[in-house]
Amino acid sequence: MKQRDYYFDNAKFILIFFVVFGHLLRSFIEDNETIYTVYKVIYTFHMPAFILVSGFFAKGFYKKGYIKKIAKKLILPYIIFQVIYSVFYYFLYNKGTFELDPFNPHWSLWFLISMFCWNIMLLLFAKYKAKYSLAAAVIIGLAVGYADWISNYLSLSRTFVFFPLFLLGYYLKKEHLYALFQPKFRISALGIFAVVFIGFYLYPEVDYKWLLGSKPYTEMGAASIGAVLTRLGFYILSLIMVLSFFAFVPRKHYFFTNLGKNTLYVYLLHGFFVRVFRVSHLQDFFNKPENFLLLAGISLILTLLLSSKLITSFAQPIIELRTSQLKKLKDRSKAYARFYRNKLTS
């Protein structure tokens, strides 16, 4: 049996931690320049790296039944959680009317529908040489910003804007990423993170919304030719930051490594906690700069909890439409019960 590659599980766990942390930080970016800077640094690489890794693991898209498999894995959870979040928001925000729009993804659900589209787009783009496909994907990603009707609807804007990263991941090989482990690259990566942090801190006017890829240029207040150059600049920045991040991902097995397989659970479930946090008075406690490290700790605990066997066992029927983990949990509980019962009676 082929051993699972710890490197990618480690990368996914670390990235999903940054997703949770970034979403919790969102409440404070208007009040603290340092937090705003950290927030933008995180957004230069966390979702781009996730997207690149997703493309890396899409190499079997041509296999029989693959499209059906990813439709079940992505579209069904999207529909289910679109309904659940609609109900959740109705009660959380005391809305007067219940709204359910299946074509306008709630918050983080955009990733599911975009991921499905990226896999479908491979059917066309993978037919051509990498340099031509990647060039076409980048040109499309730059051009869609001029179409005002391409925005959050069906996550079209993010689908086109982030597709070059997914496509690049598809063409990458392990050797490309492993080459980053050389000491000279790691030293350079550390310097890059420092320079980007300092740059964002010194120029706070750089709008973080460019990193989201969700809006047309007109909504960004930049509909001229300069908008293309700005987005191209962020493409280059994100790629450099993604590679810098991968240079630091450990390859050994750690206590969190196996949890890297459960990032979808964390991604879909953490939003309920984040949204409640944003409307609660708990935010007031974290207004002090010294408490932001505590927020990172809370993000780590939440990531560990939502990726744990206990949570995934109960959430699997909703997310994967399977009950295998719940059955294992029940069998394990019965085994423990028999063990202790035998100990007591012996």
C-alpha positions in Angstrom: 0.0 0.0 0.0 1.4 3.4 -1.0 2.2 5.7 1.9 0.3 8.9 2.0 2.4 12.0 1.4 2.6 13.9 4.7 3.8 17.0 3.0 0.4 17.8 1.4 -1.6 16.9 4.5 0.6 19.2 6.6 0.2 22.0 4.0 -3.6 21.7 4.0 -3.9 21.7 7.7 -1.7 24.8 8.0 -3.6 26.5 5.3 -7.0 25.8 6.8 -5.8 27.2 10.1 -4.9 30.4 8.2 -8.4 30.4 6.7 -10.0 30.3 10.1 -7.6 32.8 11.6 -8.0 35.2 8.6 -11.8 35.1 9.0 -11.6 35.9 12.7 -9.2 38.7 12.0 -11.6 40.3 9.6 -13.5 42.0 12.4 -10.5 44.1 13.4 -8.9 45.2 10.1 -10.5 48.7 10.2 -9.2 49.4 13.7 -5.6 48.2 13.7 -3.0 48.7 11.0 -0.9 45.8 12.1 -3.8 43.4 12.0 -4.8 44.8 8.6 -1.3 44.1 7.4 -1.3 40.6 8.8 -4.7 40.0 7.2 -3.5 41.0 3.8 -0.3 38.9 4.0 -2.4 35.9 4.9 -4.7 36.5 1.9 -1.8 36.7 -0.5 -1.2 33.0 -0.1 -3.7 30.9 1.9 -6.5 30.5 -0.7 -4.2 30.7 -3.7 -2.1 27.9 -2.1 -5.3 25.8 -1.4 -6.4 26.3 -5.0 -3.0 25.3 -6.4 -3.0 22.1 -4.2 -6.5 21.4 -5.5 -5.3 21.6 -9.0 -2.3 19.3 -8.2 -4.7 16.6 -7.1 -7.0 17.0 -10.1 -4.7 15.0 -12.4 -7.2 12.2 -12.7 -10.0 14.3 -14.1 -10.0 12.2 -17.3 -10.8 9.0 -15.5 -14.2 7.5 -15.9 -16.7 8.6 -13.3 -14.4 11.5 -12.1 -16.9 14.3 -12.9 -19.7 12.4 -11.2 -17.4 11.9 -8.2 -16.5 15.6 -7.8 -20.2 16.6 -8.4 -21.2 14.5 -5.4 -18.2 15.8 -3.4 -18.7 19.5 -4.2 -22.1 20.3 -5.6 -24.3 18.3 -3.2 -22.5 19.8 -0.1 -22.8 23.3 -1.7 -26.6 22.9 -2.1 -27.0 21.5 1.4 -24.9 24.2 3.1 -26.4 26.9 1.0 -29.8 26.0 2.6 -28.3 25.6 6.0 -26.5 29.0 5.9 -29.7 30.7 4.6 -31.6 29.4 7.6 -28.7 30.2 10.0 -28.5 33.8 8.7 -32.2 34.2 8.9 -32.2 33.6 12.7 -28.7 35.1 13.4 -29.5 38.5 11.8 -33.2 38.4 12.6 -34.2 38.9 9.0 -37.8 39.7 8.2 -37.9 37.5 5.2 -36.3 34.2 4.4 -34.0 34.3 1.3 -32.6 31.4 -0.6 -30.7 32.0 -3.8 -28.9 28.8 -5.0 -26.9 30.8 -7.5 -25.4 33.4 -5.1 -23.1 31.4 -2.8 -23.0 32.3 0.8 -19.6 33.6 2.0 -17.1 30.8 1.8 -19.2 28.4 -0.2 -17.9 30.0 -3.4 -14.9 27.7 -3.2 -17.1 24.6 -3.8 -18.8 25.8 -6.9 -15.5 27.3 -8.3 -13.7 24.1 -7.6 -16.3 22.1 -9.6 -16.0 24.6 -12.5 -12.2 24.4 -12.5 -12.3 20.7 -12.8 -14.7 21.0 -15.8 -12.5 23.7 -17.4 -9.6 21.2 -17.3 -11.4 19.2 -20.0 -10.6 22.0 -22.4 -7.4 23.6 -21.1 -5.5 20.4 -20.4 -5.6 19.5 -24.1 -3.0 22.1 -24.9 0.6 22.7 -23.8 1.1 24.2 -20.4 2.5 27.5 -21.6 -0.4 28.1 -23.9 -3.1 27.1 -21.5 -1.6 29.1 -18.6 -1.3 32.2 -20.8 -4.9 31.9 -21.9 -6.1 31.4 -18.3 -4.2 34.5 -17.2 -5.5 36.6 -20.0 -9.1 35.5 -19.2 -8.5 36.2 -15.5 -7.3 39.7 -16.4 -10.1 40.4 -18.9 -13.1 39.3 -16.8 -12.6 42.3 -14.6 -14.0 44.5 -17.3 -17.3 42.6 -17.4 -19.4 44.2 -14.7 -21.9 41.3 -14.8 -19.3 38.9 -13.7 -19.2 39.0 -9.9 -20.4 36.8 -7.1 -23.2 35.2 -9.2 -22.3 31.5 -9.4 -18.8 32.6 -8.1 -18.0 33.5 -11.7 -15.4 36.2 -10.9 -13.4 34.1 -8.5 -13.7 31.1 -10.9 -12.0 32.9 -13.7 -9.6 35.0 -11.6 -8.2 32.0 -9.6 -8.3 29.4 -12.4 -4.6 30.1 -13.4 -3.5 28.9 -10.0 -5.6 25.8 -10.2 -4.2 25.1 -13.7 -0.7 25.7 -12.6 -1.2 23.2 -9.8 -2.4 20.7 -12.3 0.8 21.0 -14.3 3.1 21.0 -11.3 5.0 17.9 -10.1 6.1 17.0 -6.7 9.7 17.7 -7.7 8.9 21.3 -8.4 7.7 21.8 -4.8 10.4 19.7 -3.2 13.0 21.8 -4.9 11.9 24.7 -2.6 13.4 22.9 0.4 16.9 24.0 -0.3 18.2 26.4 2.4 18.8 29.2 -0.1 15.1 29.1 -1.1 13.9 29.0 2.5 16.1 32.0 3.4 14.7 33.9 0.4 11.1 32.9 1.3 11.6 34.3 4.8 12.9 37.5 3.4 9.9 37.7 1.0 7.4 37.4 3.8 9.2 40.2 5.7 9.3 42.5 2.7 5.6 41.9 1.8 4.6 42.6 5.4 6.6 45.8 5.5 5.3 46.9 2.1 1.7 46.4 3.2 2.4 48.2 6.5 4.0 51.2 4.8 1.3 51.4 2.1 -2.0 50.6 3.9 -3.9 52.1 1.0 -3.4 48.9 -0.9 -7.0 47.5 -1.0 -7.3 44.0 0.3 -10.3 43.4 -2.0 -7.9 42.9 -4.9 -6.9 39.7 -3.2 -10.4 38.4 -3.1 -10.9 38.3 -6.8 -14.7 38.6 -6.4 -15.4 42.0 -7.9 -15.2 43.7 -11.4 -12.8 46.5 -11.8 -15.5 49.2 -11.7 -16.4 48.2 -8.1 -12.7 48.4 -7.3 -12.7 52.0 -8.6 -10.2 51.1 -11.3 -11.7 50.5 -14.8 -8.8 51.8 -16.8 -5.9 49.8 -18.4 -4.1 50.2 -15.1 -6.5 47.7 -13.5 -5.1 44.9 -15.6 -1.6 45.8 -14.4 -2.8 45.8 -10.8 -4.4 42.4 -11.0 -1.3 41.1 -12.9 0.8 42.4 -10.1 -1.3 40.6 -7.5 -1.0 37.4 -9.6 2.7 37.6 -9.4 2.7 38.5 -5.7 0.4 35.6 -4.8 2.5 33.1 -6.8 5.7 34.3 -5.1 4.0 34.1 -1.7 2.5 30.6 -2.4 5.9 29.2 -3.3 7.4 30.9 -0.3 4.8 29.2 1.9 5.4 25.8 0.4 9.2 26.2 1.2 8.4 26.0 4.9 5.8 23.2 4.9 7.3 20.2 6.9 7.5 16.8 5.3 7.4 14.7 8.5 4.4 13.3 10.4 3.1 15.4 13.2 0.1 15.3 15.6 -1.9 17.4 13.1 -0.9 15.6 9.9 -3.8 13.2 9.6 -6.2 16.0 10.2 -5.1 17.6 7.0 -7.4 15.1 5.2 -10.4 16.8 6.8 -10.0 20.4 5.7 -13.4 20.4 3.9 -15.1 19.9 7.3 -13.3 22.8 8.8 -14.0 25.0 5.8 -17.7 24.3 5.8 -18.3 24.3 9.6 -16.1 27.1 10.9 -18.3 29.8 9.4 -21.0 29.2 12.0 -18.5 30.0 14.8 -17.0 33.0 12.9 -20.4 34.5 12.2 -21.6 34.2 15.8 -18.3 35.7 16.9 -18.8 38.7 14.6 -22.1 39.6 16.1 -21.2 38.9 19.7 -19.6 41.0 22.4 -16.6 38.7 22.5 -15.0 40.9 19.9 -14.6 43.6 22.4 -12.1 41.5 24.4 -9.9 41.2 21.4 -9.6 44.9 20.6 -6.4 45.0 22.6 -3.3 44.1 20.4 -1.9 41.8 23.0 -5.0 39.5 22.7 -4.6 38.8 19.0 -2.2 36.0 19.8 -4.9 34.4 21.8 -7.1 34.7 18.7 -4.6 32.7 16.8 -4.7 30.1 19.6 -8.5 30.0 19.4 -8.2 29.5 15.6 -5.9 26.6 16.1 -8.2 24.9 18.7 -11.2 25.4 16.4 -9.3 23.9 13.5 -8.2 20.9 15.6 -11.8 20.4 16.9 -13.6 20.7 13.6 -11.1 18.3 11.9 -11.3 15.8 14.7 -12.7 12.3 14.4 -15.6 13.1 16.7 -16.8 16.1 14.6 -16.2 14.5 11.3 -18.0 11.4 12.3 -21.2 13.3 13.0 -20.8 15.8 10.1 -20.0 13.2 7.5 -23.6 12.3 6.6 -24.2 16.0 5.7 -20.9 16.7 4.0 -20.0 13.4 2.3 -23.5 11.8 2.5 -21.8 8.8 4.1 -21.8 7.3 7.6 -18.6 5.2 7.6 -16.9 7.4 10.2 -19.9 7.3 12.5 -20.0 3.5 12.2 -16.3 3.3 13.1 -16.9 5.6 16.1 -19.8 3.4 17.3 -17.8 0.2 16.8 -14.9 1.8 18.7 -17.2 2.8 21.5 -18.7 -0.7 21.7 -15.2 -2.2 21.8 -14.2 0.1 24.7 -17.4 -0.7 26.5 -16.7 -4.5 26.2 -13.1 -4.0 27.3 -14.0 -2.2 30.5 -17.0 -4.5 31.2 -14.7 -7.6 30.9 -12.2 -5.9 33.2 -14.8 -5.2 35.8 -16.2 -8.8 35.7 -12.8 -10.5 35.7 
